[in-house]
Amino acid sequence: MYELIDGPLRRTGDGYEIPIRFDWYRSLPLSCVSVSVRFDGLPVPDDAIRFHVNERDYALDEMAALVDEFWFVLDAAKLRIRTEEPVVDGTHDVEVEIALRIPYLFNEDTGNVLTVWSRPRATMVLA
Amino acid sequence: MSSPSIGVTLFSFTRDYRKHRYTFEELIRKVSERNLGGALEIVGFQSLRDYPNVSDETARRFRRLLDEVGLRPSALSGNIDAARLGARMMTHDETVEVIEAQIESARKLGYPVLKVQFGASADALEAALPKAERANVKLAVEVHSPHHVRHPTMLALRERFEKLESGFLGFVPDFGASMNAIPRSFLDHWRRQPDAPSELIDFTVGAWGRAHSGEADAFVEREQVLKKAIEMNAQTTVRLAWSAMTLYGHQRPADWLEIMPLVFHVHAKFYEIDDAGNEPSIAYDELVRTFRDGGYQGVLSSEWEGAAFLPDADALEMVERQQSLVSRILAS
């Protein structure tokens, strides 16, 4: 198993960012990736999250259409989260759900496509 | 009559690659140093950042490296991401487009065969055929469990390929389509997971057995297992339930003979090698002899898929041991 929360929790200009990786053997189009976050036990609204990969930020609701933009298998992405108030220093409980729709593994009869979930969780320190 | 030759796919080293233990280039050098066969397969979407539209520069560097270390390209492993959009499947035109892009990448990289997947319909493959012929790249649909040579999807392809007689449309059999058992290491791994209900695992083993004996349909059994996993809120092990019912196929080894003239490449899948040097979950003796005696003269590409279940095993050593087994059978 790889560490799917991969690296330090960092403060940004308007919030914080969480580095994540995914658990599959090949790169996937962003259209196949969904994420959600809980921070200190509370769900983070989707519209406060931007998915940063390939040196660009994407809103979660624009990812579904991005079939030609790939999350390369070796890269960490960053979840950049905007907060109303600055996050306090110290220890935080970070939980991410990553859902990957595997675009070539489907059932021809039912149309069901395999989705794999991971739920990495980490206690991270913001300093 | 000449025999099949031995090669390897870099898929076998996915764990080391993902953990940044070896880069793509370092893995190629390792394959050469350790003499893991002379024919190299790579997975486009794993190894190359610019896949499926490989640049001239990427291709030039790759070809130079293979020349330098003395390996030849066997098959480029492509993907047909037919469900890349959540809302709908790829259209015919989109499918042709993604096949053609990957043919072009195979040509640039020097690959004589492009492995594609069942998401490529007979119509789409036929439409891409002129491009494949011009590029001198054969298109080969992987026959991967839960598919098998008599699955309706494969029968439709066989019928079209036989009708077209192009010499450019064929198959890549995967040994995982003809297994004896769910690998023990897989079941041990599943049981070690924190939220894997033993009831679900037992149910799955029973379902696999029913499908294997022919008592029940494998696809129907799989849907039941997945339904049960969701009902039990075991989402994080759905992947394992799916694997158990999908990756470990029930086709008889001798059935590969039905498509032998259309076989362009073979995935010699394996999970574990026991102390006696055998793969206990796959009938290697019968499979390797079936391809040899059936007249197959291409590459048996070693594909280790057991890394997740054997965390301490060394991938290079696993491939070495599997290739000893294959060599032993080929020589027998």
Interface residues (C-beta under 8 A of the other chain):
Chain A: M1 Y2 Y25 R26 S27 L28 P29 S31 C32 A64 A65 V67 F70 F72 V73 L74 R101 I102 P103 Y104 L105 F106 N107 E108 D109 T110 G111 N112 V113 L114 T115 V116 W117 S118 R119
Chain B: F11 T14 Y17 R18 K19 H20 V43 F45 Q46 R49 Y51 N79 I80 D81 A82 A83 R84 L85 G86 A87 M89 Q117 F118 G119 T153 F219 E223 L226 Q235 T236 V238 R239 W242 T246 A308
